[in-house]
């Protein structure tokens, strides 16, 4: 009996959120993930075939497998395929001769037909072709090598074109990643022709361009049905055992680290159902940066049938940070509710201001139930990949035009204008009754700017943050192993992400405005660069004061985009109609322009959010240094580093100096502390511990 697969295969969630179980979402660019080897074959086909050297007598290979692969690549590029013919064996050398021949070499043997039975007479492709490559093994200086002793590239049949040669049986291979996908779709009830269409869409290729045929898929599914049935029982047992091992790993981690938190549920059969966990450093990071959270639920495990959810955030340096994760057995509102309840409990009862998620009705219902005071946002980078999948077939060549119209609609600021333009768009493209359009419209309050303007997003609804999240998740899924190893990999990735040290950066002054100099001394480089960009653009705006003390701010060229800025002098409060500060925590160009006009040399302190300040950085090393009774050396260290870090932001030369000076001064301080007398008979431990 065949054992179940040992790899833990993670793929993107592809069940469409529209609710139709037969509807799947395909993502542009996923072909590399779903079939990297197939992509390599395509790459090999397109990489200059003329550069490949024809085999010749005397050519040397390290092994017969290398020779077969080389000859096979040569054959494919030249319109034929090969097969292994004969081999010869000796007691001293083992196999010492190999014959590789054209697939049409020799003649088919004559078969006797049983009397009284109908027998399908298949015509053989063999026609006595003499194209061949013969090899002989020799031992040179104790190393085995294979030499080409005969080679002929003379064929007695027509050679095939590129679009034909790929259909030869030798090249029609279904790779492991495609096999997993085919079995998953077959289990979901997809017919064979639909499975082929899904694979073509996933790989972004035209119909009929897969490296295998529809009949190959049909034969594969039929041959695997019995194996799959046998594997199901074994796989169920494997899932249960591995899940228990994961639970034991959580218990062991808790015993070693009291700040580690985890929880789980069991089903009616007392089997482990859902598991969630987080780390002490993650909980600590959440206290400072838990105002906006991204709950990623885009990946699921084929092997274990679980959904992976990760709670992520962004720190004051713009880096992705890890708050916690969960493995769910299903995607129901009940399961999502448990996950959200558990996460809030891990984070000591504090709910985020905003939660960003994928497009999922069940998750939306759970958020409404468990986080009623939290704003729910579906980032546009979670929606746009689905648009191509949903409408590329129905709209055809007009899909690009639709995406352009949809992109414009996403940025419309008035709800009235949004509703009007939405109706015009779906009418123009004939999508009035489309189920995916209905789904998007039901979520409009979570993705359309006109409805979510002013929601706090902390610069997370950006392409840069999306790429950062993808990089983190790829690190998590790099180990395709059992759940316990996966648990360890999550810990490694989370620890590395949360404790990554930010390199000192110098920050150039671009405007010479006093506000810019003051901002540079307070904010991190990430936040400073964002605010500096707004300050530079602020110089392109004209300001008109109104009778009520408010201001109209207009761009010197653009007709549209006028902003109303309300100024309350008694409280030094400023409010702009663009609501950029409410969204990012950083002032917009319009508000900054008013501050400049009003001769402010420094921004009011309230407009430097703690989450973007330098002193809010996660400094795990400092927190774990054993301190003396009077802490004088510790204060000296902090004073020194604060001064040096401030200076390092001035110029690149100063930054280079600080790198050297910081090392020198830190060594001096630690040496002084080591030479201090023992306190109450206990010597101080100056060990740095990043993990506690």
N, C-alpha and C positions, 0 to 999 in steps of 0.2 A: 504494500500500500504506500502511495506517495505521501510524504510528509508535507504539512502546510508550509507556505513560504516563510523563510526566516527573516526576510527583510520587512521593515515597517514602512510601507509606501505611503507617503503623504502627497495628496493632490489638492488642487483648488476645489472648493465647494462648487459644484456645477449644477445642482438642482436649482431650477429657476424659481425666484421668489414669487412668481405669478400664481403659484399654487397648482399648476398643471404638472402632474408627476412625470409626464412624458416630455416636458419641456426642459431643456438643458441650456445653460449659459456657456458659451465658448469665449475665450479671451484671446485678443490679438497678442502675438508674441509668445504664446504658451507652447508652441511646437517644440521649442528647445527643451522645455521642461518635460513634456510628455513623451518625447522620443528623440533623445540627444543623438542616438546612434543613427537614426534615420536622417537627421539633419546632417550628420557627418557624411553619409552616403551622397546626399545631394551636393554637399560641398566638394566631395571628391570628384563627382561627375563634372562639376563646373570648373574645376581647377585644371587649367591647361593640359589637355590630354597629350598635346604634342611634346610636352616636356618629359614624358615618361619614356625611358630607354627600353627598347625591345630586348627581350632576353637573348643571350648569345652564348655560344660554347665557351666555357671557361668562367662564366659568371659564378660568383661565390655567394652562398647564403649561410647564415648561422644555423638554421634548422630547416627541415623539410616543410614545416608549417609556414615559415617565412617565405619559402620558395612558392608554395601553393597560393599563398595570399597575393604575392607579387604577380604571379602568372594570371591569377583570377582577375586582378585589377586591370592588367594588360588586356585580357580577353574581353572584359566588359567594355573597355574603351574602343575596342576594335570590332565589336559586333558579334561576339560569340561567347560561349561559356565553356568551362572545362570540368573534367571529373578525374578522380584518381583511378588509374587502371590497375597496374600491377606493382607489387613490391617484393623484394627478395631479402631473405633473412640469413644471417650467419651467427654461429655461437660467439664469435669474438666481437663483432661490431653491432650485433642486433640487426635491425633493418638497415641495409646499406645501399639499396637501390630503390628509386621511386620513379614511376612512369605517370606523367600527367598528360591527358589527351583532350582533344576537342570533344565537345558533347555529342558530335555526330560521327565520332570515330567508330569503326567496326560495323557489324550488321547485327540486327536483332535475330536471336535464335528462332527457328521455326517451332511453333507450339502446336501440339496435337489438340484438336477440338473434340470435347466429349460428345459422343453421339446422342442425339435426341434432345440436346439442350441448346437454347439460343445463346450464342456467345458474341459479344460485341467485338468487332474486328477493328482494333486501333492500329492506325498506320504508324510505323516506327519512324523516328526522325533520323535514325542512323543511316549513313550513306557511304561508309568507308572512308571518311575524311582522314588524311594522314598528318594533320597539324598536331604537334606534340612537343613536350619538353621532358627529357629524361635526365635524372640526376643520379649522382653516385657520391657516397659518403667516404671521406678520407680523414684520417687523424693527422693533423699537422701540429707539431710541438705540443702534443698532448691535448689538443683542442679539436673537437669534431667539426668538420665543415662539409657543406654540400656543394658540389660542383655540377654545373650544367654540362652534360657530355653529348647530348644531341638536342637540336632544336630545329623545328620547321614551322613556318607560318603560312604554308601553302594549303589552301582549302579548296575542296571540290564542290562547294556550295556557296550560295549567296550569303554575304555577311549582312547583319541587321543594322538598321539605323538606331539612333539613341532611344527614340520613343518605343522601339520594338524590343531591343535587347533587354530592357529592364523587366520585360514580361516573361523572360525565360525562367523556368523553375528554380535554377540555381540562385537567382537574385530576388526571388519573391519570398523575402523573409519577414515574419511578423515579430518584431522585437518585444522584449519583456514588458516595457512600459505600455506598448500598444496592446499586448495580450491582456494586461490588467484592465485596461480601459474597455476592451471588447467584452471581457467577462462581466464587468460591472454593468455595462449597458445591456448586455443580454439578460442578466439577472433582473434588470429593471423592466424587461418586457419589450425592448427595442427590437424590431425586425432587422434582418441582416442588412438590407439596403439602407435603412436609416442609420445603422451603426457606421457604415462606410461613409455616409454623408457627414455625420458628426465628426469623424476623424479628419475628413477633408477640410471642414470648417476650422477645426482646432489648429490644424497645421497651416492654414492660410494658403492652400494650394487648390488648383482647379480640379474639377471632376476627372477621375481616371488617372490621376498622377500619383496615387499612393504606390509604395514599393511592393504592393501585393494586390491581388484581385478579389472581387467579391466572393468568388467561389473558394478562395483560400480562407477567407473569414468564416464562411459557412462550414468548411471542413474542420477548421480549428475548433469552432464552438461545439460541433457534434462530437469530435474526439475528446474534448475536455469535459463534457457533461458528466460522464461517469466519474472522472477524477475529481471534479468539483464536488459532487455529492459525497464522495469519500472524504474529501478534505474538510467539508463543512463540520463534521463531527469532531475531527482533530483540531480544527481551527477554534471551535467553541471552547474546547478544553484548554487550548493554548492561551486564548484570551483571558479566561478565568484565572489561570495560574499566573500569567504575567501581570494581571491587574492586582492580584494579591501581593506579588513581589513589589509592585509600585507602592502599595499601601505600607508594606514593611519598610521600604526605603524612606517614606515620609515619617514613619514613627521613629526610625533610627536617626534621621536628621533632627527631629524635635528633641530627642534625648541629648544630642550633641550641641544643639543651639536652641536655647529656650525662646529666642525671638522668632524662630521659624514658626509659621502657622499653616495649618491644613485642616480640611474637613472633607467628609464624603457622605454619600447616602447609599442605602441598600434597597433592592427591589423586593417584591413580595416573596421571592424565593431566597431571600437573604444573600443575594449576590451583590457585590459592589457595583454601584450604578454610576454615580458622578464623583469626581475627585477634583478638588481645588487646592492650590497652595500659594504661599508667598513667603518672602524672606524679610528679616528684620531691616536690612538696608532699604528694601523696597517700601516698607511701611514708613520708615524715616523720611525717604524721599517724597512720599505722598503728602506729608505734612506741609511741605513747601511748594510742591508742584502738582498737587492733586486737584487744582481748580478745573482743569480740562483733561479728560481721559479719552483715549481711543480704545474701543473694545473690538479687537480684530477677531473675526470668526470665519476667515476665508479658507482655512485648510481643514481637511479631514483625513483620517487614516483609513485606507482600504483594508489593511490587515486586521485592525482592531474594531473597525466600524464606529469610531468615536470622532467627535468634533473637537478641535482644539481652539480654545478662546484665550486670547492674551490681552491683559489690561496694560496699556502703554501710555506714556506721557511725554512731555518735552521739558528739559531743564533750562536754566538761564543761559546756557551756551548753545541752545538750539539742538541738543542731542536727544535722541530717543532714549527714554528710561523705562525700565520694567517695573510694573507694580504687582503683577500676579498673573496666574493662569488657571485654566480649568479644562478638564476633559469631560465632555458630555456624551451620553449614549444616544441622545436624539436631539432634535431641534424644535421641540415644542415650547410654547410660552411658559409652561410649568417648569421645564428644565432651565430656561433662561432666567426665570424668576428666582429659582434657587441660586443660580450662579451670581446674580446681582446682589441678593441678600447676603450671600457668603462674602462677596468682595467688600461690601460696606462694613460688615462685621470685622473682617481682617483689618480694614482701615480705621478701626475704632469709632465707627458710627458716622464718619464724615462723608457726605455725598458730594460728588463733583458738581460744579456749576453747569458744566456742559459735558455731554458724552457723545462722541462720534462713533458711528457704527456703519455697517454695510446695510444695503437695502433688504430688510427682512421683516415682514409683517409680524411674525411671532415674537421677535426681539423687540419690536416697537411696542407691542402690547405689554410685554414684561416691564419695559422701562416706564411706561405710563403707570403701571401698578406699583412698582417698587421704588421708583425715583420720581415721584410726582413733581418735585420742585426743581428737577434737573432739565435743562434744555437738551432736546435731542436733535442732532445734526447728522445728516448723511452727506459725507463729503462728495464733491463732484467727481473726485478721482475714483470713487467707488461706483459711480453711475456710468461714466462715459464708456468704459470697456464693455458694458452690457448693451449699450445702444447699438454698437456695430453688430453684435450677435443677434439682437432682436429684429433689426430692420434691414440688414444687408440683403436678405433674400426677398422680402416683400417690396422693398423700395428699389432694389437693384442699383442702377447708376445714380439714382437720386439720393442714395443714402448719405453721400458726402455733403450734399446740399442740406439735408435734414439735420445732420450733425452741426453744421455751421449755424443754422437757424436756432437750434436748441442751445448752442453755446451762447448766443446773444441773449436768448430768453433767460438764461441762468443769472444774468447780470442786471436784468431790469429791476429798478428800485421801487417802483410803485406797484402795489398789489392790484390796483385797477388796471394799469397797463399790462401787468402780467396776465391777468385773466383774459383781457382782450386779445393779446398777441398769442396766447396759448390756443384759444379757439380758432384763430386765423391759421395758425400753423397746422393743427391736426386736420382742419378742413382742406388746406392746400395740398396735403400729402395723402388725403383719403384714409386717415387713421382714426376716425371718430369712434369706431367700435372695437379698436384694437385693445386686447387685454393688457398689453404691456404699457400702453399709453394710460389706461385706467389706473394701473399700479403706480406709475410715476406721478400722476395727478393726486392720488390719495396721499402721497408722501411730500407734496409740494411745500408744506410748512417746514420740512426738515432740510430741503436743499435749495429752494429758490431764495435768492438774496432779498427779494421784497418781503418775505415772511420772516427770515431769520436775521435780518439786519440788526447788529448790536449784540448778538450772542457772543459770549466770550470763547474764542477759539485758540488763543495763545500761539498764533502762527502755525497751527497744526493742519489747517485745510489747504496745504500747499503741495506742489509737486515734489519739492525738496524733502518735505517730511515723509511723503509717501514712499520715496526711494529709500529713505533711512529705515522705515519700517520693513520694507521688503528685504533690505540687507540683513536686518536683525533676524527676521523669520528664516531666511535662508541659512543663517548660522545655526539656528535652533534645529532645523530639519536636515542638517548636513549628516547627522548620524542616523542612518536608516536601520535601526536596530530595535531591540525589545523595549518595552515601556520603561523598565528600570534604567537602561542606558539613556533613553530619551529624557527621563527625569534628571539625570546627571548633566546631560547636555544643556537643558534649560537652565540649570543652576550655573553652569559655566558661562553661558551667553549672558544671563542676567547680571552675574557678578562683573563680567568684563564691561558690559554696557554701563552699569550704574557707577562703576568705580574708574572709568576711563579718565585719565588725567588730561585736563585741557592745557594745550601748549600755550605759553605766553605769546600774545600777539601784539604787535604795535598797531596803533590806530592813527591814521593820517587825519590831520585837520584839513578840511576842504573849503570852508566858508570864512574862517577867521571871525565868526560871530561868537561873542562870549558864551552864549548858551551852549554851543557845540563843545567848547573847552570844559565847561562844567559837567555836561553829560558824559564826556569821556572819562571823567574821574569817578563816576558812580556806576555806570552800566557795564555789563560784560561786552566783549567785542561783538558778539552776535546781536545783542539789543542795540548797541551803539551804532553799528552799521545800518540797521533798519531805520533807526531814528535819524541818522545822518542823511540817509537817502531822502527822507521826507523834508529835512531842513534844506537840502540843496534845491529840491523842487519848489519849496515855499517861495523862493526868490522870483519864481515865474508868475506869481499871483498878485493881483491888485486888490486892495482893501477899500471898501466904502462903508463908512459908519452910518448907521440908520438913526432915526430920531429917538428910538427906544434904547439906544446904547448897544444894540447888536451890530453885527458886521456881515456884509455880503462879500464873499471872497470869490474872485473870478480869475480864470487863467487868461493870460494876455493874448492868446490866440484862439483857444477853443471856445466855441459859442455855448455849447452845453457844459454841464458840470458845475454850475454855480452852487455854492454852498453857503448856508446860513450858520454863522458862529455866534453863539450867545455868550456874553461875558458878564459875570456877576462879580464886580470889583470888591464888594465887602467880604466875600468869602474866597476870593481869588479862584473862582471856578470858571471853567470854560467848557462849552458843549458844542460840538460840530454836528451838522446834520448827516455827515458821512458815517458817523459812529465808529470810526477807526479805533479810537482809544478804548471804547467798550468792547471791541472785537479782539484787539491784539494786546491791549495794555500799554501801547506806545502811541504818543500823540501824532496826529496827522499833519500834513503840510499846511492845511488851512488854519488850524489852531496855532501852529508854530508861527505862521505869518502874522497873526494877530499879536502874539507875544512879542515878536520883533518890533512891530509897529508901536507897541505900547512901551518900548524901551526896557524890556526885561532882559537882564544879563544872566539870570538863572531862572530855571523853571521852578514853580512851587514844588515843594518836597512830595506832595501827594501824587504828583504825576510821574514819580519814579516808583513803580510797583516793586515790592520786595522780591517778587519772583524773577525780575530782570536785573537785580543788583548784583554786584560782584560778591558781596559778603554772603549771598544766599547759596553760593556754590556748595555742592556736596563734598565735604572734605573729610572722608572717612579716616584717613591716616591720622590727622590731628586729633580726632575724637578718641583714638585708641592708644595714644602715647601715655604711658604712666607718668603722672605729674608729681612734683615735689610738694611739700606742705605749704610753702609760701607762694609757689607758682611764679616766682620772679623770672626764672629762665624761660618759662612758657610764654609769659607776656612779652619778654624780650624777643622771642622767636616770632610771635605774631606781629609785633610792631615792625620788625625787620622785613618780614615777607610782605606785609601790607605796603610798606614804603617802596620796596623793590618792584612789586607787581604794578603799582601805580606808575612808577618811572618807566617800566618796560613798555608801556603803551604809547610813549611819545614818539620814538623813532626806531627804525630797525637796528641801528647801531646800538642804541640804548638797550634794546631787547637782547642783543647778543651779549652785551656786557652783563646784564642782570643774570643771564643763565650761568655765567662763570662766577659772579659774585655771590649768588644765592647758595651755590654748592660750598664755596669757601666759608661763608659766614655760618651756614647751618652746621658744618663740621666743627667749627670753633665752639659754637654753643653746646653741642652734644659732648664735646670733649670736656668742657667746663663742668657739665652736669655729672659726667662719669667720675670726676675727681672730687665731687662733693662727698662729705661724710655720710655714712649710713644713717637713716632715720629710724630711731627706736630699734636699732639692731637689724633692720631689713634693708638690704641693698636694693637700689632702684633698678627696675627692668625697663630698658630703653628700646625694647623691641617694637618695631613697627608692625602692626597687624591690620591689613586691609580688610580682613573678613571677621575680625572680632574674636 
